[in-house]
Amino acid sequence: MIKAVVFDVGETLIDETRIWTRWARRLGVSPFVLMGALGGMAALDRSHRAAFELVRPGLDIGAELEAWERDEPDDLRNHFDADDLYADVREALAGLRAAGYQVIVAGNQPTRAYDALVAMELPVDSVHTSDGWGVAKPAPEFFAKVAAVAGREPGEILYVGDRLDNDVLPASAAGMRTALLRRGPWGFLHAERPKAAQVADVIVDDLHGLLPALRDTV
């Protein structure tokens, strides 16, 4: 029986459109070009960093981030705020809590993202990030941390994310139930793969689909 629902962050709770648009501006290409490159990397199971290197060969991403912070210290740059929340987030999370589920946010994010998420005052029981834990998905240790902070057995947890590689497959291997969200470039691509139907307990089009799925199938 599911007792806790745990959410990834990027393209699960947070719409990353503005982030990628700012990156495109920084890299000197149009958003169309960068987002096309990102889609290509998603289809090839390569990192988003490969898209940056495609449009800016030889890019030193660490140095670029440092320069960007110096150039635009007050800009969001590669971060987000409450304006980037998907429209269904607050209502869907509140609905899950009202139904008696423990609701947790835990994703691959830096410390600054933790501060931003906490400031949003989402209807959740706790917020956690990979930087805060010192371990990132898809490492098994990340999902062990998820179970520990939830205080639940893995089989009592539903992990929700937009990717097979970072979310569904490692969470399932850790003994958790999983939901794949058809959102963002990875989500739409991964939902079409045969592995998604084989491994994910449920595939949903939006966060409002979780509560009915929990009641009916998970």
C-alpha positions in Angstrom: 0.0 0.0 0.0 1.4 3.4 -1.0 1.8 5.8 1.9 4.3 8.3 0.5 4.5 10.1 -2.9 7.9 11.5 -3.7 8.5 14.0 -6.6 11.4 14.8 -8.8 11.9 18.5 -9.5 12.9 19.5 -13.1 10.1 18.9 -15.6 8.0 17.3 -12.9 7.3 20.3 -10.7 9.3 22.9 -12.5 8.8 24.0 -16.1 12.4 24.5 -17.3 11.5 26.6 -20.4 12.8 29.8 -18.9 16.0 28.2 -17.8 16.7 26.8 -21.3 15.8 30.1 -22.8 18.3 32.0 -20.6 20.9 29.4 -21.4 20.3 29.9 -25.2 20.8 33.6 -24.7 24.0 33.0 -22.8 25.3 30.6 -25.4 24.5 32.9 -28.3 21.9 30.8 -30.1 18.1 30.9 -30.4 15.9 29.0 -28.0 14.7 27.0 -30.9 18.2 25.8 -31.7 19.1 24.9 -28.1 15.8 23.1 -27.4 16.2 21.2 -30.6 19.7 20.1 -29.5 18.3 19.2 -26.1 15.6 17.0 -27.7 18.3 15.3 -29.8 20.4 14.5 -26.7 17.4 13.2 -24.9 16.6 10.9 -27.8 20.3 9.7 -27.8 20.3 9.2 -24.0 23.0 11.9 -23.6 23.3 14.6 -21.0 22.0 18.1 -21.5 25.6 19.2 -21.3 26.2 17.5 -24.6 23.7 19.9 -26.1 25.6 22.9 -24.8 28.8 21.5 -26.2 27.1 20.9 -29.6 26.1 24.6 -30.0 29.3 25.9 -28.3 32.2 23.5 -29.1 34.9 23.5 -26.4 32.6 25.0 -23.8 33.9 24.9 -20.2 30.6 24.8 -18.4 32.0 25.4 -14.9 33.9 28.5 -16.1 30.8 29.6 -18.0 28.7 29.4 -14.9 31.2 31.4 -12.9 31.4 34.1 -15.6 27.6 34.2 -15.9 27.3 34.8 -12.1 29.8 37.6 -12.4 28.1 39.2 -15.4 24.5 38.8 -14.0 24.7 38.4 -10.2 21.0 39.3 -9.7 19.7 37.2 -12.6 18.1 33.7 -12.1 20.6 32.3 -14.7 20.2 28.5 -14.6 17.9 28.5 -11.6 14.1 28.9 -11.0 11.5 30.5 -8.8 7.8 30.1 -8.1 6.9 31.5 -11.5 8.3 28.3 -13.0 6.0 25.9 -11.2 3.7 23.9 -13.5 0.1 25.0 -13.1 -1.1 21.7 -11.7 1.5 21.4 -8.9 0.0 23.1 -5.9 -3.5 21.7 -6.4 -2.3 18.1 -7.1 0.1 18.0 -4.2 -2.5 19.4 -1.8 -5.0 16.8 -3.1 -2.5 14.0 -2.3 -2.0 15.3 1.2 -5.7 15.7 1.8 -6.1 12.1 0.8 -3.7 11.1 3.5 -0.4 10.6 1.6 2.9 11.8 2.8 4.3 14.2 0.1 8.0 14.7 -0.4 10.2 16.5 -2.9 13.5 14.9 -3.7 15.5 15.5 -6.9 18.9 16.2 -8.4 19.3 19.9 -7.5 21.8 22.3 -6.0 21.5 24.0 -2.6 20.1 27.1 -4.2 17.2 25.1 -5.6 16.4 23.8 -2.0 16.1 27.4 -0.9 13.8 28.3 -3.8 11.6 25.3 -3.3 11.2 25.9 0.5 10.4 29.6 -0.2 7.4 28.5 -2.4 5.7 27.0 0.6 4.4 24.0 -1.3 1.9 21.7 0.3 4.6 19.0 1.1 6.0 17.4 4.2 9.7 17.9 3.3 12.1 19.0 0.6 15.5 17.4 -0.2 18.1 17.8 -2.9 21.0 15.8 -4.1 23.5 18.5 -3.1 22.1 18.5 0.4 22.5 14.7 0.6 25.8 14.5 -1.2 24.5 11.8 -3.6 22.6 12.1 -6.8 20.2 10.0 -9.0 20.5 7.4 -10.3 22.7 6.1 -7.5 21.0 3.5 -5.2 22.1 5.6 -2.2 19.9 8.4 -3.4 16.8 6.2 -3.2 17.9 4.8 0.1 17.9 8.4 1.4 14.4 8.8 0.0 13.2 5.8 2.0 15.0 7.0 5.1 13.5 10.5 5.1 10.1 9.2 4.4 10.4 6.7 7.2 8.8 4.1 4.9 9.6 0.7 3.4 10.5 1.2 -0.3 7.3 -0.6 -1.4 5.2 2.0 0.4 6.7 4.8 -1.8 5.6 6.0 -5.2 8.5 7.9 -6.9 7.3 10.4 -9.6 9.6 11.6 -12.4 9.9 12.4 -16.0 12.8 10.0 -16.9 13.3 6.3 -17.2 17.1 6.5 -16.5 17.1 8.8 -13.6 13.7 8.1 -12.0 11.7 5.1 -12.9 14.4 2.4 -13.4 16.6 3.2 -10.3 13.5 3.8 -8.1 12.0 0.5 -9.2 15.4 -1.3 -8.6 15.3 0.2 -5.1 11.9 -1.6 -4.6 9.7 1.5 -5.0 6.6 1.9 -7.1 7.0 4.4 -9.9 5.0 6.9 -12.0 6.4 8.3 -15.3 5.2 11.8 -16.2 4.8 12.6 -19.8 6.2 16.1 -19.4 9.3 17.8 -20.9 11.5 16.3 -23.7 12.6 13.3 -21.7 9.2 12.5 -20.4 7.5 12.4 -23.8 10.3 10.4 -25.4 10.7 7.9 -22.5 7.0 7.3 -22.2 7.0 5.9 -25.7 9.7 3.3 -25.0 8.6 -0.3 -24.4 10.6 -0.2 -21.2 8.2 2.4 -19.8 5.2 0.1 -20.0 7.2 -2.8 -18.6 8.7 -1.0 -15.5 6.6 2.0 -14.6 3.5 1.2 -12.5 1.7 4.1 -14.1 2.2 6.7 -16.9 0.4 10.0 -16.4 -0.1 13.1 -18.5 -0.1 15.5 -15.6 0.0 15.5 -11.8 -3.8 15.4 -11.5 -3.6 11.8 -12.9 -1.7 10.5 -9.8 -4.5 10.4 -7.3 -6.9 8.4 -9.5 -4.0 6.1 -10.4 -3.2 5.6 -6.7 -6.8 4.7 -6.0 -7.3 2.4 -9.0 -4.1 0.7 -10.0 -1.0 1.5 -7.9 
